[in-house]
């Protein structure tokens, strides 16, 4: 069912995510879930397309190169996230403040992490 909605959304660019009123927690969860499902379907589509491109020898090398880049990106992202956590902890230790209305739906840890 969700696959059909995703295809319809790709065909009609004006059909965006269902209207969500951010005031209540339930609609925030539904909106976030829809965004994650869209992301998951898009990534799965690209991976499947790359799998079918392996048939050709020229594209096979390109697919291997992209795969190796993704492995390296994961390692870099873990390293980079560690640095972000370090600096967010340092900002909290130094007493840096963030206006309370800036991110009303996030906790203080998430706000400093952003």
HUDACOR-V896840 format. One line per field, one symbol per residue. burial: b if it has 24 or more other ideal C-beta (glycine too) atoms within 12 Angstrom, else e. A space follows every 10 residues. Layout:
BEGIN
burial=???
END
This chain:
BEGIN
burial=eeeeeeeeee eeeeeeeeee eeeeeeeeee eeeeeeebee eeeeeeeeee eeeeeeeeee eebeeeeeee eeeeeeeeee eeeeeeeeee eeeeeeeeee eeeeeeeeee ebee
END
